[in-house]
Every structure is written in C-alpha cells, then in structure tokens.
C-alpha cells in the first residue's frame, strides 16, 4: 500500500475530501450527485484514500456546550526533572484522564499540551489541581482558559 502525498491528489480527490470534511455522513451516492462525478469513481477514490491513510476515519463534530462540557482550557505540562517515568508512558496516563480530549507531545520548555473540556472552569481547575498535578512525574503546569472558539476542525 503506497502512501499518497498531497502532490498526488488531483482535483477530484480534493473535492471529495472537502465534502467529507464538511459532512462525513454523506453517502457515496450523495457525494457523486453533488460533485457530478460517477458513483463508481467516487467509491473507488474514497476506498483508495482510506487505504492510503489519507482518510484515517469518519467522525462527527459535537457541540460540547449541549453535552454539558461548555468550558475549554489548554494546559501546558512539564515532566518533573527527577521523574522516573518515560514521556510516552506519561502521555498515555494523561490521555486516560476524564475530560482530557487531546494530548500533544511538544517541543520547547514544556513537554505536553493538553486540551480539556469540562462543565465549568471550576471543574477544569479541580481536574488540574486534584488529579493532574498529583500524577507521578508531573512537574509544572500552566492552564489557559479559552474564552471563545472561532475555528475548530477535526
């Protein structure tokens, strides 16, 4: 299975991808009709895009405020200098915390960037103070609360 790079995608592939990013629940038939491309062509291209890894999975975008998780914060986390835990192990532990929706290993002064969604700023604060900071190997943290989101894509 060869990996498809961006320069190998043609206009039809890009149009199909754009439509799927906007609404991944569209059927192959709906995509074909909307794009004016034969159904069999769309089906084969979507299959190829999945097999090559360009399309990792189909998903939905949620309105977290309607799910009781309207507060968002980003937390920078450093590993304690004397920690006896590996960075990858710590990342896996962090990713299992309730309300932690993203864990990124980053470069620079900090080791991780977390995205947290909670019911309130207080609940996020409790997660950081009572759980996150008590994990073996965690050094410092800085929490930045998001006031508004203007763009968020999956």
C-alpha positions, 0 to 999 in steps of 0.5 A, a space after each residue: 500500500 503506497 502512501 499518497 502525498 498531497 502532490 498526488 491528489 488531483 482535483 477530484 480527490 480534493 473535492 471529495 475530501 472537502 465534502 467529507 470534511 464538511 459532512 462525513 455522513 454523506 453517502 457515496 451516492 450523495 457525494 457523486 450527485 453533488 460533485 457530478 462525478 460517477 458513483 463508481 469513481 467516487 467509491 473507488 477514490 474514497 476506498 483508495 484514500 482510506 487505504 492510503 491513510 489519507 482518510 484515517 476515519 469518519 467522525 462527527 463534530 459535537 457541540 460540547 456546550 449541549 453535552 454539558 462540557 461548555 468550558 475549554 482550557 489548554 494546559 501546558 505540562 512539564 515532566 518533573 526533572 527527577 521523574 522516573 517515568 518515560 514521556 510516552 508512558 506519561 502521555 498515555 496516563 494523561 490521555 486516560 484522564 476524564 475530560 482530557 480530549 487531546 494530548 500533544 507531545 511538544 517541543 520547547 520548555 514544556 513537554 505536553 499540551 493538553 486540551 480539556 473540556 469540562 462543565 465549568 472552569 471550576 471543574 477544569 481547575 479541580 481536574 488540574 489541581 486534584 488529579 493532574 498535578 498529583 500524577 507521578 512525574 508531573 512537574 509544572 503546569 500552566 492552564 489557559 482558559 479559552 474564552 471563545 472558539 472561532 475555528 475548530 476542525 477535526 
